[in-house]
Amino acid sequence: MKPFKSTLKATAAAILVAALGCKPKGGDAENQATESVGEPAMSAAPAPDAHNSQNSLDWNGTYKGVVPCADCEGIETVITLTRDGEFQRRMTYLGREETGRTDAGTFTWDETGSKVTLTPEAGEPQSYQVGENVLFHLDRDGNRITGDLADQYILVKNRADPGLENKKWILVELMGQEITAGEGRRTASLIFDSETGRFSGNNSCNVINGGYELREGLRITFGKMASTLMACPDMETADRFNEVLETVDNYTIADGVLSLNKARMAPLARFRLEE
């Protein structure tokens, strides 16, 4: 019989050998756990929010407002921004004898897609923050104007009506009289451009154009009109057409027919959509 101590030593050695034989290749579990903690798994960074004024808002169009003026009653400002990166601006100095000025040029967006800078062909650039249907006039450092006059540095976008605008309307009735194209009379028509806030067309003799404004309740106002000066055999229709545009204050559209009205009187003019 072997001594007890020798047997105990042999048994311990066998257990140690068995334990070493169970170690995973490449290092023990403790080392692997340490390596795992020290090198965390890579996760995809969250995508930045791609939504901004430039790509999320219907920003092109015409904006109007009256901003403060140091030596007049205010500057009536009208700015049109187009999709092709161009602008037109008209500034009228209220309470002054001078009529104001107009300019045009290009505009660029900042890196955030929230501000535009207008660069006129002559003069200094001006920046605006673009909001939903509004432009905020910014100071020289590109910041929003604060204080008691902050609300006066806001230009509001013209109201739009997809049912009326960007379509060609053909005149079919004027002051209750049916209108058809014929000898000495061209086809009278109107087109309302939502981007520029201007109308164009023909009064049955001359080409006409001018500004218009839509307001709540299907109200419409035609601005000062420009016209070519051709003489036609039937000037009566052309003159009445011009008179109607100066008179009407609201409109309705039903079954593809546009009616221009004065208050609740019978329609002064009716149009159909061009086929």
C-alpha positions in Angstrom: 0.0 0.0 0.0 1.2 3.4 -1.0 1.7 6.0 1.7 -1.4 8.4 2.1 0.7 11.6 1.3 2.0 10.1 -2.0 -1.5 9.2 -3.1 -2.8 12.7 -2.2 0.0 14.4 -4.2 -0.8 12.2 -7.3 -4.5 13.0 -7.1 -3.8 16.8 -6.9 -1.5 16.6 -9.9 -4.1 14.8 -12.0 -6.7 17.4 -11.2 -4.3 20.2 -12.1 -3.5 18.6 -15.5 -7.2 18.0 -16.3 -8.0 21.7 -15.5 -5.2 23.0 -17.7 -6.3 20.7 -20.5 -9.8 22.4 -20.4 -8.5 26.0 -21.1 -9.7 27.4 -24.4 -7.2 28.1 -27.1 -5.9 31.7 -27.3 -6.2 32.5 -23.6 -8.5 31.9 -20.6 -12.0 33.1 -20.2 -11.0 35.9 -17.8 -8.6 37.4 -20.4 -11.3 37.1 -23.1 -13.8 38.9 -20.9 -11.3 41.6 -20.3 -10.6 42.0 -24.0 -14.4 42.1 -24.7 -14.9 44.9 -22.2 -11.9 46.9 -23.5 -13.1 46.7 -27.1 -16.9 47.4 -27.2 -18.8 46.5 -30.3 -19.2 49.4 -32.8 -22.7 50.7 -33.4 -24.0 52.8 -36.3 -24.2 56.5 -35.4 -27.7 58.0 -35.6 -28.4 59.7 -38.9 -28.6 63.5 -38.6 -32.0 65.1 -39.0 -32.2 65.9 -42.7 -35.4 68.0 -42.4 -34.9 71.8 -42.8 -36.7 74.8 -44.3 -35.0 74.3 -47.7 -36.2 70.8 -48.3 -39.3 70.5 -46.1 -41.2 73.8 -46.7 -43.0 75.1 -49.7 -40.9 78.3 -49.5 -40.9 79.7 -53.0 -43.4 82.5 -53.5 -44.1 86.1 -52.7 -43.8 87.6 -49.1 -45.0 90.9 -48.0 -44.7 93.1 -44.9 -43.9 96.6 -43.6 -40.6 96.8 -41.7 -39.6 99.8 -39.5 -38.0 102.8 -41.0 -35.8 105.5 -39.3 -37.1 108.4 -41.3 -40.4 107.3 -42.8 -43.7 105.6 -41.7 -42.4 102.2 -42.7 -40.9 100.3 -45.7 -43.5 98.2 -47.5 -41.4 95.2 -48.7 -42.4 92.6 -51.3 -40.0 89.8 -51.9 -40.4 86.9 -54.5 -38.2 83.8 -54.1 -38.1 81.4 -57.1 -37.1 77.8 -57.3 -34.2 78.7 -59.6 -32.4 80.7 -56.9 -33.4 84.2 -58.0 -35.3 86.9 -56.2 -37.1 90.2 -56.9 -37.7 92.8 -54.3 -39.8 96.0 -54.2 -39.5 98.5 -51.3 -41.9 101.4 -50.9 -41.1 104.1 -48.4 -44.4 105.0 -46.8 -44.9 108.7 -46.1 -42.2 109.9 -48.5 -42.6 111.5 -51.9 -40.2 109.1 -53.5 -41.9 105.9 -54.7 -39.2 103.5 -53.5 -37.0 101.1 -55.4 -36.9 97.7 -56.8 -34.0 95.3 -57.2 -33.2 91.7 -58.2 -30.5 89.1 -58.0 -29.7 85.7 -56.6 -30.0 84.1 -53.2 -28.2 81.3 -51.4 -29.0 79.0 -48.5 -26.8 78.6 -45.5 -25.3 75.2 -44.5 -28.3 74.5 -42.1 -30.9 75.1 -44.9 -32.8 77.5 -42.6 -31.6 81.0 -43.8 -31.3 82.7 -47.2 -29.0 85.6 -48.2 -30.2 87.8 -50.9 -27.4 89.3 -53.1 -28.7 92.1 -55.3 -27.1 93.1 -58.5 -26.3 96.4 -56.7 -26.3 97.0 -53.0 -25.6 95.0 -49.8 -26.7 91.5 -49.1 -29.6 90.9 -46.7 -30.4 87.7 -44.8 -33.7 86.2 -43.8 -34.7 83.1 -41.7 -37.2 81.0 -43.6 -40.2 79.8 -41.6 -43.5 78.2 -42.6 -45.1 80.9 -44.8 -42.9 83.7 -43.3 -39.5 85.3 -43.7 -37.8 86.8 -40.6 -35.7 89.9 -41.4 -32.3 89.3 -39.7 -29.8 91.8 -38.4 -26.3 92.3 -39.8 -24.9 89.4 -37.8 -27.6 87.1 -39.1 -29.6 86.9 -35.9 -33.4 87.3 -35.3 -34.4 90.8 -34.2 -35.8 90.8 -30.7 -37.6 93.4 -28.6 -40.8 95.3 -28.9 -40.5 95.7 -32.7 -39.7 92.0 -33.4 -43.1 91.3 -34.9 -42.6 94.1 -37.4 -39.6 92.4 -39.0 -41.7 89.5 -40.4 -42.8 89.1 -44.0 -45.8 86.9 -44.6 -46.2 84.7 -47.7 -49.1 85.3 -50.1 -52.1 83.0 -49.6 -52.2 80.3 -52.3 -55.1 78.5 -54.0 -54.1 75.5 -56.1 -57.6 75.4 -57.6 -57.1 78.9 -59.0 -53.4 79.3 -59.7 -51.1 78.1 -62.4 -53.9 77.3 -64.8 -55.2 79.1 -67.9 -58.7 80.5 -67.6 -60.6 81.4 -70.8 -63.3 84.1 -70.6 -66.7 82.9 -71.6 -69.0 85.5 -70.0 -68.6 89.2 -69.3 -71.2 91.2 -67.4 -73.9 88.7 -68.3 -72.9 88.6 -72.0 -71.5 85.4 -73.6 -68.0 85.9 -75.0 -66.6 84.0 -77.9 -63.5 84.6 -80.0 -64.3 86.0 -83.4 -63.3 88.6 -85.9 -61.5 91.5 -84.3 -61.5 89.7 -80.9 -58.8 87.6 -79.5 -59.3 84.9 -76.8 -59.5 86.7 -73.5 -57.8 84.8 -70.7 -56.1 85.0 -67.3 -53.2 83.0 -65.6 -52.4 83.4 -61.9 -48.8 82.6 -61.0 -48.6 81.4 -57.4 -44.8 81.9 -57.2 -44.6 85.5 -58.3 -48.1 86.6 -57.1 -48.8 88.1 -60.6 -51.4 87.5 -63.2 -51.0 87.7 -67.0 -53.3 87.2 -69.9 -55.2 89.0 -72.7 -58.3 91.3 -72.5 -59.4 90.2 -76.0 -57.2 92.9 -77.5 -54.1 93.6 -75.5 -51.7 91.6 -73.4 -52.1 92.5 -69.7 -50.3 91.7 -66.4 -50.1 92.9 -62.9 -50.1 91.8 -59.2 -52.9 90.1 -57.3 -53.5 89.2 -53.7 -55.6 86.4 -52.2 -57.1 86.7 -48.8 -59.2 84.6 -46.5 -62.8 83.9 -47.6 -62.0 83.6 -51.4 -61.3 87.3 -51.6 -59.1 88.7 -54.3 -57.6 92.1 -55.2 -56.0 92.9 -58.5 -53.1 95.5 -58.3 -52.1 98.1 -60.8 -52.3 96.6 -64.3 -49.9 97.0 -67.3 -51.1 96.6 -70.8 -49.9 96.8 -74.4 -51.5 99.6 -76.4 -52.8 97.9 -79.6 -56.0 99.2 -81.2 -58.6 96.6 -82.0 -62.0 96.7 -83.8 -63.7 95.5 -80.6 -62.3 97.7 -77.8 -65.5 97.6 -75.8 -64.9 94.1 -74.6 -61.3 94.9 -73.7 -62.3 98.0 -71.8 -65.0 96.2 -69.8 -62.6 93.3 -69.0 -60.2 95.8 -67.5 -63.0 97.5 -65.6 -64.0 94.1 -64.1 -60.5 93.4 -62.8 -60.5 96.8 -61.1 -63.9 96.1 -59.5 -64.1 92.5 -58.3 -63.3 91.6 -54.7 -64.0 87.9 -54.5 -64.1 84.7 -56.6 -65.6 81.2 -56.6 -64.8 78.1 -58.5 -67.3 75.3 -59.2 -67.5 72.6 -61.8 -64.4 74.0 -63.6 -65.8 77.5 -63.8 -64.2 80.5 -62.3 -66.4 83.4 -61.4 -65.1 86.9 -60.5 -67.6 88.8 -58.3 -68.3 92.1 -56.6 -69.7 91.5 -53.1 -72.8 89.3 -53.5 -73.8 90.6 -56.9 -74.1 88.4 -59.9 -70.8 87.3 -61.3 -69.1 90.0 -63.4 -67.0 87.5 -65.4 -66.9 83.8 -65.9 -64.1 81.7 -67.1 -63.5 78.0 -68.0 -60.3 76.0 -67.8 -58.4 75.7 -71.0 -58.7 72.2 -72.4 
